[in-house]
Amino acid sequence: MIVIFGVLLGAVTGALLARRRKGKLADILQYAFVYALMFALVGLFVTLIIHRNAL
């Protein structure tokens, strides 16, 4: 659940950042993808830490 939220938040953040920098469609899509990937990895590690500490 945290990973999915991270992907969505990252994609929106990346797209808005690229749009604010006056990027073309390809730039917006690339930023959205990269930010979604980074936020998903952070969400994955947060999920692993939470599950590991719950035991």
Residue pairs with C-beta under 8 A, 6 or more apart in sequence:
2 43
2 44
2 46
2 47
2 50
3 40
3 43
3 44
3 47
4 43
5 43
6 36
6 39
6 40
6 41
6 42
6 43
6 44
7 36
7 39
7 40
7 43
8 36
9 39
10 32
10 35
10 36
10 37
10 38
10 39
10 40
11 32
11 33
11 35
11 36
12 32
13 35
13 39
14 28
14 31
14 32
14 33
14 34
14 35
14 36
15 28
15 29
15 31
15 32
15 35
17 31
17 35
18 27
18 28
18 30
18 31
18 32
19 28
21 27
23 31
